[in-house]
Structure formats: structure tokens, C-alpha cells
Amino acid sequence: MDAVDRQLIQALRENGRASYAELGRLVGLSGPSVTDRINRLEAAGVITGYRATVDAPSLGLGVTALVGIQLSDSVDHEDVVERLRDLPEIEDCWFIAGDDSFMLKVRSTDVDGLERMIRRLSGTKGVSRTRTTIVLSTKWENRVGELPEPEGEGR
């Protein structure tokens, strides 16, 4: 991956709907050259997808919570992950270091919906304990920062 690829990735992180012509103007390449580079980055698994960022409350998902879960001893982590996939309220799932094994970002319509989801989560085989933090307000989400410099290059 070279500097042009990195510029294209940064531009797409900021605006996934940018046209190949716009991206080409940004990096000084033709649209077909940009298309080839992006296709190569997708094939290599560097670019994994495109999505719309939406306002969750506008979709009726007014409650966001972070839920830490501890697992039972000797449980297969991957089995638990597959069970977590079955809970549509879970938007993000991170395997973490610390007291909890996983941290989940969940969204629900209301507190009652969150309670029902936590009951299902608590009843999931392998989950021994949950700890929930309700988000009062979101200051920002899906922030796109600068890409780090590649090893060996300075600014």
C-alpha cells in the first residue's frame, strides 16, 4: 500500500459516496486508475465495505447502552460470539482485556426493550454476568481520524 492508496482510503473513510472522478482529482489519477486501486484494496480485504451512517433515534432506537459481559470458565469464546450474533440489538462487539470478556454496544427502542435484551443476553449459554451502562447522550460517533503514518516514515 502506497501513499496514494492511503489517501484514497482516508477520502473514502470521510465520504464513502465520493465518485471515482472526485477521488481521482484528489490524488491526481484518472477515474479508471482509481477504480483499479480501490478494487485491489477491496480484494485484499483492506476496504471491507460501505454503509450509510444513520441517526438511531430517527429509526426508533432511542436507547444506547454499553454492556460488558463476563463468561463462564472453560466456555468456548467463539460459541458465545455466534450466540451474540443472534441478538439483533447488538450493534458492535469487542473482545477486550480486563474484568469483562466482551463489550457490546446495543441499541433498543426504550428501556423496557433494553431490559428484555439483557435478560436474553444473561440467559445466553456461557454468559455468567453482565454490566450495563446506559448512554445519556452521544457527543460523537463514527469519528474518522487521520491514518497513522506507516512504519519508518516521519511527518
Secondary structure, DSSP 4 states (H G I P E B T S, - for coil): --HHHHHHHHHHHH-TT--HHHHHHHHT--HHHHHHHHHHHHHTTSS--------GGGGT--EEEEEEEEEPTT--HHHHHHHHHT-TTEEEEEE-SSS-SEEEEEEESSHHHHHHHHHHHHTSTTEEEEEEEE-S--S--S---PPPPPTT---
